[in-house]
């Protein structure tokens, strides 16, 4: 099919194999290409765009097993299947500037048909190409952000380098239950190959059911899993449009202007006792009938009719319950839209609970199985994140229970466990080879961070050494981490020149080294830091830093963006910042606003550590570049990350006690690789039962300890949105707050209320000025651009 606007190629079976916008200079194929699958041995032809799975009266059918009738001309195509007495028909039509996709099922029997499952593949080009030309991954692949709604589902396929155009999918007819994913991948980690990981997600629009048997989320009260009964002779219809968009705002404007979708906005997370403010913008001729807020309290689902409180498209709501809240908008034509936000008891309380829990439950002490360790034990430095978090929390919060005891536990572990395990005879210049014949240099940045925070603790809280001793230790370890000359083998020399999480604290470390006269370490570390960032700046046009052990990785481009921004490499920071903007989700469900990653859950997912560090990278880069879009994206992601610690959650099977945590959440429902993990929290060792690489990564199987690699992301939060609120001027909304709220008082004076648990700075991104204050509300004078 071809028009002035689009060129679409179909297989003999009618599946869409190429979808190209004629004026797109990159010549991108917006759907997964069967030629690429074949070239690398991926066997997924049953999941190409337009294929489907259906279960009728208990019998499963796949479109790939049928031979359809395909008819059409240059601008139209019809694909007709027969299965179980049903006629399933797809109509594809090229319109002026969009692609129309109809799907219908007609029951041609004399009996009612019960459709337990119906999933329609919409396999957009969500691919991590096995290609060291990382620009292909950035420019020819998309992140896909779902916005699921009964009648107004949307998918935003955002090109990973954030260049235009992007591609939107908009529902215009029928009922959608969910959007699931299937992941196919190759991981060659144990072959000592780098990059070792590539793969792709295939997206499935769920029109009925979604799950077989008991492998389903049992507590997910937000997204239905209904079967569909098609009466004898009846037909059901669904309709979708695919149309390019430019920006985040344009995605929603097209939905409202062209396809009749309402625009619904709200905060992704709020604390108990705070107001949630909804704004509703209706499409032409659309009439809102009811607004309902739904939440779960124990076993009871509570509905609150808030319709009468809507004033001038704005509704102020004070939640009474905790956990996930669903807002349901009903319109006079019978259609329904919705949104999901989270209500947390208090972020301060969550952080204190976490510190207390780790201290009481994770620390082994002298007589533990692994003495003086914080469990779960791992050779990887990420496992030290718990210790770093305790220190940062105790330094900021004077209400932590028995802070001196918690600091002393970390100090004891640092001296008697960490130093002895990771270094030969405790010599910081000789990392221990914990991985057979090599050591992992990345581990050292977590250790250096822990020692550095020990150096910030009051001397009265430390039992074994003085603060300056730990500053010296941090400097020695960090120097080995970043200085190739202090490492002997080639792997370590290479890794020394790679970025990592250390960008979160290196500037503070350098300042303290200089202040305390550690001139040699300051000089060596400064030199290494400059060498890394200079090289990153010079090679930014190739996007080399976006490739790590994976072919395309936010663990690469996130730290690259913030490192470049911190060192004044503005142009290069902007280049990597675009990758961050494309990586962080926007959605009507706060959990789908996570940074985009799949390999810890085999689905679109939240991963606490790298989601949090990616959010921190966006926050740091946005602040340094005065770019509100990056800071806004970072804040959206933060609500999703804190969900991994939320003991008040009601819609996930894995419930948490106060202070407990789980590292991973599968956003997609269903997660077709592991349906039992759909919309659930878990630790990655749960995949040990899947065998293969997972059995080798987690030889002890699933232990139920789901938080081994958590903590560093909370430190990043504490140093970012934990202490900072931002304001800027939006061209449409006027003066706007991030991690806070603005209220106009009189004339040019505004009250700024901070949501930060330990507020210390208010930052005006327009003027790039900082106002230091520990008050949770301050006055801003718009005429002078200054805080008061």
N, C-alpha and C positions, 0 to 999 in steps of 0.2 A: 504494500500500500504506500502511496506517495501523494503528498500535497505540497503546496508552496512552503508549508511550515514544518512538516514532519516526513520522515522516511521510516517505515516500519516493515520489518521482515518477519515472516512466520515460517515455522517448520511445516513439513507436509501434514503434520497433525494439527496445525493451527496455532501452536504455542508461539508466543512472541519471543523471538531470538535476538532481535536488534531493534532498538528504539532510539532514533537520532533526531535531534533538532537541527534543521537545515542551516540555521545561521550560527550554530555553535562552532566556533573556530577550532575547538579542541577535538571535534569529531567523536565525542564521547558516546559510547553505547550505554544507555541508562538501565539496561537489564542484564542479567547474568547470561553470558555467551556460552552456548554448548561447545563451541570450538575450544574455548579456554579450558573448560572442564575436561574435555577429551585429551588435550595436550599434556595434562598433568595426572591423568588417570582418575579423576573424580567421576563417580558414577551416580549422577543426580538428574538424569533427563526427566525423571518423574516429577521434578519440582520446578520446571521451567514456568515462566509467566503464563498463566491460563490453565495449567494442569490442576487437577483437584483430587481430593479424597472424599468419599461419602460412605456412610454406614446407614443402610436402610433395613428396617425390621431385623436388626441384628447381623446383617450380612455386609461385609466390607467390600467396597469397590474402589478401584483406582482408575482414573482416566487413562493412564499410560497403558493399561491393559485392554482398552477399547480401541476400535478403529472408527474415528469420527467421520462425519461428512463435512467437507470444507468447501464453501462457496464464497464468491465475492468478486470485487472489481478493484480499481485503483484506490478507492477511498472507503470501501466497506468490506467486511469479512464476517461470515457467520460460520460457527463451528458447532455441530450438533452431535451429541452423544446419547446413547440409549443405555439405561441400566435399571434393573429391577422394576420394569414397567414405567420408568420415568423418562421423560425427554429433558435433557439438560442442554441448554443452548447459550452460547456466548456470541454477542454481536460486538464487533469492534468497528469504530467509525472515526475517520479523520475529519475534525471540524476545523474552523478557520484558524484558531490558535490553541486548540486543545485536542485531546484524544478521549473519546467516549467509549466506555466499556460497560455493556449490559450483561447480566447473568440471570438466567431464569430456569426454573424447574416446573415442569407440568406433570401432574399425576394422571396418566392415561388409563389407569386401572379402575375397577369398580370398588376397590377397597381403600380405606385410609392408609397412608404410608407414614410410618414414624421414622424420621431422620434423626438418628442419635448423634451423628457427627457429620459436619460438612465444612471442609476447609479448602479455600481457594488460594492457590499460590500466586503471589505478586512479587516475583523474584527480581527486585531492583538490584542495582550493581553494588551491593554491599560486599566488597571483595578486598582481602588483603593479598595482593598479587605476590607471587613468588618471584620477586624482581628487585634487584639491588638498585635499579634506577628508581629511587624513592619518589621521584616526581610523578611517576605513573600511579603510584598508590595515592598520592595527594590529589591528582587532577582527574583520574579516571575511575575513582571509587567514591562511594557516598556513605555517610552515616545516616541511619534511618531512625527518625524520632516519631513514635506513635502517639496519637492523640485520640483515644478510643471513646466512642460515644454511641449510643443506640442508633441515632439517626444522622449524626454529624461527625463521623470518624474522619480523621485527616492523617496523612503520613507526610512528613517533611524529609525528603531525600536531599541532604546537604553535601555538596561537593567538599571533599576533605581539605582542599586548600582555600575554601571559602570564596572562590571566584564564581561569578555568574556565568550561565544560569544554574539554578537548582531546580528540583522537580517536586511538585506537590501532587498528592493524591487526595481527592475530595469525594466523599460519599454524598450522593444525592437521592438515593431511593433504597428502601429495604431496611432491615434490622441487622446490625453488626454486634457480635458479642465481644470479640477480642481480636488481638493480633499476636500470633505465635511465631516462633522461629525454629529452624533446624540448622545446625552447624555441621559443616564438613571441614576438616582441617588436617594438616600434617605437622607433627612436632618431632624434630630430629635432635632434641636436646641431648639425649644420651649418646648420640653419634659424634659428639664434640664438633658440631657444625654450628656456625653462626653467620647469618641469621638462621634460626632453626624452626621458626613457626610461620605458617601461612594458612589461609583458609577463607571461609565466607559464611554469611548467614543468608538463608532463604526465608523470606517472610510469607506468612500464611494468614489471610483474613478468615477469621472463624465466624461462620454464619449459623452453626448449630453445634452444641456440645463442646467439643474440643479435647475431651479426655476419654480414655478407655478405662473401664473397670474402676479400680480404686486408686490408680496412679494420678491423683488430682489434688489440687489444694483444697483442704477441707474447711479452712477458716476464711476463705476469700469470699466475703459477703458483698463485695463491690462489683465484681465482674461475673455476670450470670454464666451458667453452663447448661442452658436449657436445650432440650431436644426440640425438634420442629415437626408438627403433625400437618401433613399435607392431605387434605380431604380429596376424595375421588373427584377427578376432573378439574381440580383447582390448580392455579399457577402462582408461584411466588417469584417476585422480581427484585433484583438489586441493580444499582447503577452507580458508577464511579466515573470521575473525570481526572485525567492527568494533565497538568498544566505547569509550565515553568514559572518560577518566581525568583525574585532577587534577594530581598532581605527577610529577616524574621518578621518585620512589620508587614511587608508585602505579602508574605504567606497568608497572614490573617486577613488582610484587606481583600485579597482575591477570593478567599473563602466566603466573606460576607457579601462582597459586591457581585461576584459572578455566580456563586452557588448557594446563596441564601442561608449561610451559616451564621449563627449569632457569634459575637465576640465577648468572651467571658474572662475577666481578670481578677486575680486575688493573690495574696501572699502565699508562698509554698508552705511556710511553717510559721506558727505563732506560739507564744507561751501562754499557759493558762492565766486568765485574768486580763489578757489583752484583747483588743477588738480585731476582728477580721473584717476587712472592707472589700466588698464585691462591687465591680462595675460591669454593667451589662450593656452591650451595644447590639441592637437588633438589626437584622437585614430588612430590606424594603418590604413593606406590607406584613412583616412578622409581628405577631401579638403574643406577648408572654402571659400565660394563664396562672402559673404557680411557681414559687421557688421553695423547695424543700431541702432542709439540711438533715442528713442521716448519719448517725454514729452508733457504735456498739457499746453497751454498758453491761458487763457480765455476759449473760446469754441473751440479753434483750436488745433488740434493735430499736433505737429511739428516732422518731421522725418529728421534726419541728417545722411547721408551716411558717415561713418568714415573708410571705407575699406582701402583707400589709406594710412591712417595714421598708419596702423598696421606694425610694424617693429620688426622682430625677435620674434614673438608671444607676443609682448608688444604694447599697445596702450595708449597714453597719451591724455586725453580728458578734455577740459576746458568747463564745462557746461555754457550755456547761460540762461537757465530757472531755475525755482525753483520747489520744490516738487518732487514727485516720477518720476524716470526715468527708462524706460525699455530699456534694451540692447538686441537686437535680432541678433542671429548668424544664418545665412543661409548657408547650405552646398550644394555641387554640386549634391547630391543624392535627393534633395528636402526636406530633414529633417531640423528642426529648433530647436534651443535651446535658452534660454533667461535667463536674470537676472534682478533684480530690486534693485535700490539703491535710497537714498534720498539726495536731495540737499537742505540745509537749508540756509536762508539768512545770519544768523550769530547766533551762540549759545549765545554770549553776548547779542545780541539784543533780542533774545527769552526770556532770563532770565529777562532783564530789563522790557520788555513788560509785563511779568507775574507779576512782583512786582508792577508795576504801575497800572495794571488792578485790582489786588486784593485790593490795596489801594483805588482806585476810585470806584469800583463796589461792593466789598464784605463787606466793613466796614459799620456797621449800625450807629455808632456814638451815641450820647446822646439820640436822638429822634427816633431811629429806632424801628422796631417792637420788637426786642429783643435788648435792649440798649447795646451798646459797643461790640456787638458780630461781628465776621466775619462769613458771611453766605456762604453756607447753614448751618444752625444750626443743631447740632447733639449732643447727649449725649456722643458719642464715642470720645476718645482722638484723633483719626485720623483727626478729623475736625480742630484741632489746627495746623495741618501741614502747612497751609497757613501762619500762623503767624511766625512759626519757619523759613520758607523759606525767608520771607521778611527780617528778622533780618540777616540771613546768607548772603543773597545777598547784603544787604546794608553794611555789614562788609567787603565784598570782592571787591565791585565795586564802585569806586568813581564817576561813571557817572550815578548812579541811580538818577532819577529826584526827588528832594525834599526828600532826605533820612532822614533828621531829622524829617520831618512830618510823614513819614512812620513808623519810629521807635517809635515815640510818640503815634501813633495809636495802635500799638501792645502793648505798655506799658499800655495804658489806658484800653485796652481790658483785659490784663492779670490781672490788679489790680481790675477792677470794674466788670468784667464779669466772667473770668475763676476762680479766687479765690473764689468768692461768690457762684458760681454754684457748683463747684466740692468739696467744703469743708464746713463743718458745721460751720457757723459763721466765715468762713475764717481761721479755725484752721487746719493747714496742717496735724496734727496728726489724724484728724477725717474726712476721705473721706465721701462725701454724698452718700447715697444709691439711685442712679439715676435709678437703674434697679429693682425697687420694693423693695425686701428685701435684696439686696446685692449691692455692688459697684464693678466695674470692675477695678481691680488693674492695668491692662495694660494701662488704660487711663493716669495714673500718669507719665509714662515715657515720654509721649509727653509733658505734662505740665512741668516736670522737665527740659526737653530740652529747652523749650521756656524760662523759667526763667534763665537757664544757659547762653543762648545767650544774654539775656538782660544784664547779668553781664559783657559781653564782649563789650558792646556798650560804646562809649565815654560818660562820665558823662554829657557833654554839650548837648547830644541828649536826655537825660532822664529828665522827668518833675516831676515825683512823688516820686522817691526813688533813692538811690545811687546804683552804680554797685554792691558793696559788699552786699547790702541788698538782691539783687536778687540772688547772689551766695548762701547766707544763705537759701533763700527760696528754691532754687533748691536742696540744700543738704537735707533739711527737707523732701521735697516731695519725693526725690529719696530714702531716707532712708526707708520711709514707703513702697515704691514700692518693695524694695529688701529684707527687713528685716522681716521675719515671726513673730518675737517677738513683732513687733509694730502693728500687726493685730490680731483681736479677733476671727473672725469666721474661720472655717476650710477651706472654699473655698479660702478666701483671703490668709491664711497661705500657702496653696498649690500654688496659683498663684504667691506669692512673690518669690518662688523658681524656677519659670519658666523664661526662657530667653524672650527677646523681642527686640524691635528696639534700646534699650538703649546701646547695644554694640557699636553703632556707635560713642558714645561720652563719655562713662564712663571713659576711660583712661585720656582724657583731663580734665574731671570734677575732678577726683581724684587729678591730678597734681595741679589744681588751688586751691582745698580745702587745700592741704598741704602747698602750697605757701602762702596762706592767713590766716593760723593759725586756720582753722576750724578743730581742731584735733579730737574732739569727732565724728563729722560726718564722717571725713575721716576714722577713725578707724572702725566705724560700717559698713560703706559702703564697705570698703576694705574686711572686714570679710565676709560680705554677698556675695560679688563678688567672693571671693576665694571659699566659700562653694559651690556656683553654679557651677563654672568651675571645681572644684575638682570632684564633683559628676558626671558632664558630662564626664570628662575624664575617670573615673572609669567605667562608664556604656556605653562607646562608642561602645563596641563590640556588644551591643544589639540594638543600633541605637534608643534608647528610645526618644531622643530629636526630632526625625523626626515625632513624633505623637503629635499633638496639640488637638484642638477640632475636627480636621479632622484626619482620620486614617493615612494619609501620607501627609506631608505639608512642602513646602519650607520655610514657616514662622517658622518652627521648625529647620530644618537642616541647613538653611542658617545662622541664627544668631549663631547656635551652632558651626559651622565651624569657623566663624570669632572670636567668643569669645575664643575658644580654642587656635586659632592661636595667638591672642593677648597676651594670658597668658602663652605662651611657651609650651603648651601641644601639641607638634608637632605630635606625633603618632595619637592621637585622632582627631586632626584637619585634618590630611590627610584622615582619615576614612570618616568624614563628607564631606570633600572636594570632594571626589569621587561622592557623591550624587549630589553636585552642578554641577560637570562637566556633569553628565548625564541629568541634569535638564534644561540646557540652550541650545537652539536650534542652529543648523547650517543648512543653507539653501541658495538658490539663491535669496531669497526675504528677505530684511532686516527686515520686520515685523515678519517673521517666526523664527527669531533668539531670540525671547522673551523667558524668563524663562517659563517653562511648568506649566500651571495651567488651570483649566476649570470651577471652580464653580462660578466665577463672570459673565460668559458669556454663560455657558452651552456648550462651545465649546473650542477648542484650542484658546488661547486668549493672549492679552497683558493686564495686570492690572498694572496701573502706580505705585501705592504704593508698592505692594509686588513684582512686577517685578523689580522695581528700588532698593528695599532693598535686593533682592536676588542677583542682579548684584553687589551691594556694598559689600555684604558678600563675593562674589567670588573674587572681586578686593582686599579686605583687606586680605583674606586668601591667595590668590596668592602672594601678596607682602610679607607677613610674611614668607611664606614657600618657597619663590623664585621659584614659579611654574608658568611659562609663560602660560601654558594651561588654568589655572584658570583666569588669568588676561585677556587673549585673549577672553575667554568666556564672562567675565564681560563686555568687550568693545563691543562685538557683541550685547549683550542685550541692551546696552545703546542707540543705534540708534533706537531700537524699542520703548523704553520708551519715548524718546524725541518726537516721532511721536504723542504722546498724547497731546502735546502742540503746534504742528506745524500748524500755520495759513496759510501756503502755500501749504498744501496738496490738491491734485486735484482728488484723486481716492476714496474718502470716501464721503458718503452722508452728514454726519455731518461736515459742514464747521465751522471753528473757526475764530472769530475776533482776531486780535493780542492781546495776553494776556489771551484769553480764554483757557479752557482746558476741556478734557473729560477723565474720569478715566479708561475707558474700551474699548477695541477694539476686535472684533471677527475676528480672523485671518482666520478661516475656511470659505470656500465658496463652497456650502451653509452651514450655520449653520441650520441644519434641525429642531432644536427645535424652533428657531425663524429666519426663512429665511430673514425677513425684517432687521435683524441686521447683516447680513453677510457682512464682510469686511467694517464694519461701527464702528464709535466711539459713545459712549453713557455713561450715568450714570446708575448705577445698579437699581435705582428706576424705570427704564423703565419696569422692570419685575413685577411691582405691578399689571399690567393688567392681568398677568398670574394667579393671585389668589394664593391660598395655602399659603406657608410660606412667599412668597414675599409680599402678601397683608398685612401681619402682620408686616413685617420688614419695609415696606414703606406705612403706613396707609394714607398718603396724596396723594398717587398715584405718577405718573410721573410729576415732577415739571419742568423738563427741566434744572434743576441745576445739572450739570453732574460732578462736581468737589469736592464734599463734603469731600472726604478722600484723597485729593492730597496735596502734598507739602513736606512731609518728604523725599520722594525719591529724590527731587531736592536738598535738603540739603545734602543727601548722595552723590549725583553726585558732588556737589560743593566741598566737602571735599575729593573726589577721583579724577575722571578724569577731574573735573573742575580745578584742580591744578597740576596734575601729568602726566608725560609722562614716559613710560618705554622702556627700550631696553634689548635685550637678543640675544644670538647667536643660530640660528636655524640650525640644522644639514644639511638641504637642501638649505635654503634660505640665510644662512649667518647672518650677523648682521641685526636685525629686530626691528622695533619700534612698540609700541602699543600706540594709541592715539597720533600718530605723523608719521613722514616720515624721512627716512635716505637717504642721498646722499653722495657717496664716493667722497672725494676731491682729495687727493693724498696719495699714500702709505697706511699708517695705520690711516689716519685722515678722519673723517666722520663729516658731518654737520647733526645735529639732529634738525628737525623742529617740534615744538609742536603744537598740535591741541587744547590744553587746553585753555579755555577762560581766566583763571587767573593763568597762569603757575607760580609755585613756586618751583617745585622739578622735577629733572630728576633722574630716578632710574635705576641703572644697576642691573638687576636680576641675572646675572651671578656672580657678585662679591658682591652683596647685599650692594652696596654703593650708597649714596644719594648726589646729587649735587644741592645745593639750588641756584636758579636763577629765576629772573622775565623776562628774555629775552626769546622771543619765538623761538630762535635758538641758539644752542651752538655747540661747537666742542667736539667730542669724539675721544680719542686716543686709538685705539684697541690694540696697543702694550703694553701700560701701564694699560689699563682697566679703565682709568680715564677720566673724563670730564675736559674741559679747558674753 
